[in-house]
Amino acid sequence: MDPLFKNFLKVNLDLERGYVTDNGLERTLHSFSDSYVELVRTGFEQMLSDESFGPDEYERLTDIEFLDRETLRSYLQAMYDHLFNDAPEQPMPPG
């Protein structure tokens, strides 16, 4: 996983900021360079396609716990859709 993408997750989707779903993350991300936006897009695509990436790995990066891989995958797909496919709302991680 690219270190810049890990940093994106740690800074923007951690325990403190991951629950802020005011849709500011999409605007913020797309204010950066096209190359950085593409790096984040690629990072999400790699996470979603990596069968070995699961709740433990995500928790190490963000301090947010998911009970199972399916819930994590659904959340990551919804976040990807919000950031890159015009899904209207930023998803909320589990409470």
Rosetta constraint file for C-alpha pairs under 8 A:
AtomPair CA 1 CA 5 HARMONIC 7.03 0.50
AtomPair CA 1 CA 6 HARMONIC 6.90 0.50
AtomPair CA 1 CA 43 HARMONIC 6.98 0.50
AtomPair CA 2 CA 6 HARMONIC 6.35 0.50
AtomPair CA 2 CA 43 HARMONIC 7.20 0.50
AtomPair CA 3 CA 7 HARMONIC 6.17 0.50
AtomPair CA 4 CA 8 HARMONIC 6.24 0.50
AtomPair CA 4 CA 39 HARMONIC 7.96 0.50
AtomPair CA 5 CA 9 HARMONIC 6.39 0.50
AtomPair CA 5 CA 39 HARMONIC 6.88 0.50
AtomPair CA 5 CA 40 HARMONIC 5.76 0.50
AtomPair CA 5 CA 43 HARMONIC 6.03 0.50
AtomPair CA 6 CA 10 HARMONIC 6.20 0.50
AtomPair CA 6 CA 61 HARMONIC 6.94 0.50
AtomPair CA 7 CA 11 HARMONIC 5.93 0.50
AtomPair CA 8 CA 12 HARMONIC 5.77 0.50
AtomPair CA 8 CA 13 HARMONIC 7.56 0.50
AtomPair CA 8 CA 40 HARMONIC 7.57 0.50
AtomPair CA 9 CA 13 HARMONIC 5.03 0.50
AtomPair CA 9 CA 14 HARMONIC 6.57 0.50
AtomPair CA 9 CA 61 HARMONIC 6.73 0.50
AtomPair CA 9 CA 62 HARMONIC 6.49 0.50
AtomPair CA 10 CA 14 HARMONIC 5.19 0.50
AtomPair CA 10 CA 61 HARMONIC 5.74 0.50
AtomPair CA 10 CA 62 HARMONIC 5.24 0.50
AtomPair CA 11 CA 17 HARMONIC 7.56 0.50
AtomPair CA 12 CA 17 HARMONIC 5.76 0.50
AtomPair CA 12 CA 18 HARMONIC 6.35 0.50
AtomPair CA 12 CA 25 HARMONIC 7.44 0.50
AtomPair CA 13 CA 17 HARMONIC 5.58 0.50
AtomPair CA 13 CA 18 HARMONIC 3.96 0.50
AtomPair CA 13 CA 19 HARMONIC 7.75 0.50
AtomPair CA 13 CA 62 HARMONIC 6.23 0.50
AtomPair CA 14 CA 18 HARMONIC 5.05 0.50
AtomPair CA 14 CA 61 HARMONIC 7.47 0.50
AtomPair CA 14 CA 62 HARMONIC 4.06 0.50
AtomPair CA 14 CA 63 HARMONIC 6.05 0.50
AtomPair CA 14 CA 64 HARMONIC 6.60 0.50
AtomPair CA 15 CA 19 HARMONIC 7.11 0.50
AtomPair CA 15 CA 62 HARMONIC 6.04 0.50
AtomPair CA 15 CA 63 HARMONIC 5.50 0.50
AtomPair CA 15 CA 64 HARMONIC 5.51 0.50
AtomPair CA 16 CA 20 HARMONIC 7.96 0.50
AtomPair CA 18 CA 92 HARMONIC 7.38 0.50
AtomPair CA 18 CA 93 HARMONIC 6.91 0.50
AtomPair CA 19 CA 92 HARMONIC 5.96 0.50
AtomPair CA 19 CA 93 HARMONIC 6.58 0.50
AtomPair CA 20 CA 92 HARMONIC 7.99 0.50
AtomPair CA 21 CA 25 HARMONIC 7.94 0.50
AtomPair CA 21 CA 89 HARMONIC 7.60 0.50
AtomPair CA 21 CA 90 HARMONIC 5.41 0.50
AtomPair CA 21 CA 91 HARMONIC 6.88 0.50
AtomPair CA 21 CA 92 HARMONIC 6.64 0.50
AtomPair CA 22 CA 90 HARMONIC 7.26 0.50
AtomPair CA 23 CA 27 HARMONIC 7.20 0.50
AtomPair CA 23 CA 89 HARMONIC 6.52 0.50
AtomPair CA 23 CA 90 HARMONIC 5.65 0.50
AtomPair CA 24 CA 28 HARMONIC 6.03 0.50
AtomPair CA 25 CA 29 HARMONIC 5.97 0.50
AtomPair CA 25 CA 83 HARMONIC 7.84 0.50
AtomPair CA 26 CA 30 HARMONIC 6.23 0.50
AtomPair CA 26 CA 82 HARMONIC 7.27 0.50
AtomPair CA 26 CA 83 HARMONIC 5.22 0.50
AtomPair CA 27 CA 31 HARMONIC 6.27 0.50
AtomPair CA 28 CA 32 HARMONIC 7.15 0.50
AtomPair CA 29 CA 37 HARMONIC 6.48 0.50
AtomPair CA 29 CA 83 HARMONIC 7.96 0.50
AtomPair CA 30 CA 34 HARMONIC 7.71 0.50
AtomPair CA 30 CA 37 HARMONIC 6.40 0.50
AtomPair CA 32 CA 36 HARMONIC 6.40 0.50
AtomPair CA 32 CA 37 HARMONIC 6.66 0.50
AtomPair CA 33 CA 37 HARMONIC 6.39 0.50
AtomPair CA 34 CA 38 HARMONIC 6.10 0.50
AtomPair CA 35 CA 39 HARMONIC 6.15 0.50
AtomPair CA 36 CA 40 HARMONIC 6.32 0.50
AtomPair CA 37 CA 41 HARMONIC 6.18 0.50
AtomPair CA 38 CA 42 HARMONIC 6.01 0.50
AtomPair CA 39 CA 43 HARMONIC 6.09 0.50
AtomPair CA 40 CA 44 HARMONIC 6.28 0.50
AtomPair CA 41 CA 45 HARMONIC 6.27 0.50
AtomPair CA 41 CA 80 HARMONIC 7.50 0.50
AtomPair CA 41 CA 84 HARMONIC 7.40 0.50
AtomPair CA 42 CA 46 HARMONIC 6.08 0.50
AtomPair CA 43 CA 47 HARMONIC 6.19 0.50
AtomPair CA 44 CA 48 HARMONIC 6.10 0.50
AtomPair CA 44 CA 76 HARMONIC 7.38 0.50
AtomPair CA 44 CA 80 HARMONIC 6.60 0.50
AtomPair CA 45 CA 49 HARMONIC 6.15 0.50
AtomPair CA 46 CA 50 HARMONIC 5.90 0.50
AtomPair CA 47 CA 53 HARMONIC 6.37 0.50
AtomPair CA 48 CA 53 HARMONIC 7.94 0.50
AtomPair CA 48 CA 73 HARMONIC 6.61 0.50
AtomPair CA 48 CA 76 HARMONIC 7.11 0.50
AtomPair CA 48 CA 77 HARMONIC 7.23 0.50
AtomPair CA 53 CA 57 HARMONIC 6.22 0.50
AtomPair CA 53 CA 58 HARMONIC 7.61 0.50
AtomPair CA 54 CA 58 HARMONIC 6.34 0.50
AtomPair CA 54 CA 68 HARMONIC 7.68 0.50
AtomPair CA 54 CA 69 HARMONIC 5.39 0.50
AtomPair CA 54 CA 72 HARMONIC 7.22 0.50
AtomPair CA 55 CA 59 HARMONIC 5.98 0.50
AtomPair CA 55 CA 65 HARMONIC 6.58 0.50
AtomPair CA 55 CA 66 HARMONIC 5.39 0.50
AtomPair CA 55 CA 67 HARMONIC 7.02 0.50
AtomPair CA 55 CA 68 HARMONIC 6.30 0.50
AtomPair CA 55 CA 69 HARMONIC 5.89 0.50
AtomPair CA 55 CA 72 HARMONIC 6.46 0.50
AtomPair CA 56 CA 60 HARMONIC 6.27 0.50
AtomPair CA 56 CA 65 HARMONIC 7.62 0.50
AtomPair CA 57 CA 61 HARMONIC 6.55 0.50
AtomPair CA 58 CA 62 HARMONIC 6.13 0.50
AtomPair CA 58 CA 63 HARMONIC 7.55 0.50
AtomPair CA 58 CA 64 HARMONIC 7.20 0.50
AtomPair CA 58 CA 65 HARMONIC 7.62 0.50
AtomPair CA 59 CA 63 HARMONIC 4.51 0.50
AtomPair CA 59 CA 64 HARMONIC 4.93 0.50
AtomPair CA 59 CA 65 HARMONIC 5.34 0.50
AtomPair CA 59 CA 66 HARMONIC 7.56 0.50
AtomPair CA 64 CA 93 HARMONIC 7.68 0.50
AtomPair CA 65 CA 94 HARMONIC 7.59 0.50
AtomPair CA 66 CA 71 HARMONIC 6.69 0.50
AtomPair CA 66 CA 72 HARMONIC 5.94 0.50
AtomPair CA 66 CA 94 HARMONIC 6.73 0.50
AtomPair CA 67 CA 71 HARMONIC 7.07 0.50
AtomPair CA 67 CA 72 HARMONIC 7.91 0.50
AtomPair CA 68 CA 72 HARMONIC 6.50 0.50
AtomPair CA 69 CA 73 HARMONIC 6.02 0.50
AtomPair CA 70 CA 74 HARMONIC 6.14 0.50
AtomPair CA 71 CA 75 HARMONIC 6.23 0.50
AtomPair CA 72 CA 76 HARMONIC 6.10 0.50
AtomPair CA 73 CA 77 HARMONIC 5.98 0.50
AtomPair CA 74 CA 78 HARMONIC 6.09 0.50
AtomPair CA 75 CA 79 HARMONIC 6.10 0.50
AtomPair CA 75 CA 91 HARMONIC 6.65 0.50
AtomPair CA 75 CA 92 HARMONIC 7.72 0.50
AtomPair CA 75 CA 93 HARMONIC 6.77 0.50
AtomPair CA 76 CA 80 HARMONIC 6.06 0.50
AtomPair CA 77 CA 81 HARMONIC 6.08 0.50
AtomPair CA 78 CA 82 HARMONIC 6.10 0.50
AtomPair CA 78 CA 87 HARMONIC 7.76 0.50
AtomPair CA 78 CA 90 HARMONIC 7.56 0.50
AtomPair CA 78 CA 91 HARMONIC 6.17 0.50
AtomPair CA 79 CA 83 HARMONIC 6.11 0.50
AtomPair CA 79 CA 90 HARMONIC 6.26 0.50
AtomPair CA 79 CA 91 HARMONIC 5.98 0.50
AtomPair CA 80 CA 84 HARMONIC 5.79 0.50
AtomPair CA 80 CA 85 HARMONIC 7.19 0.50
AtomPair CA 81 CA 85 HARMONIC 4.51 0.50
AtomPair CA 81 CA 86 HARMONIC 6.36 0.50
AtomPair CA 81 CA 87 HARMONIC 5.36 0.50
AtomPair CA 82 CA 86 HARMONIC 5.42 0.50
AtomPair CA 82 CA 87 HARMONIC 4.23 0.50
AtomPair CA 82 CA 88 HARMONIC 6.27 0.50
AtomPair CA 82 CA 89 HARMONIC 6.31 0.50
AtomPair CA 82 CA 90 HARMONIC 5.75 0.50
AtomPair CA 82 CA 91 HARMONIC 7.75 0.50
AtomPair CA 83 CA 87 HARMONIC 7.43 0.50
AtomPair CA 83 CA 90 HARMONIC 7.98 0.50
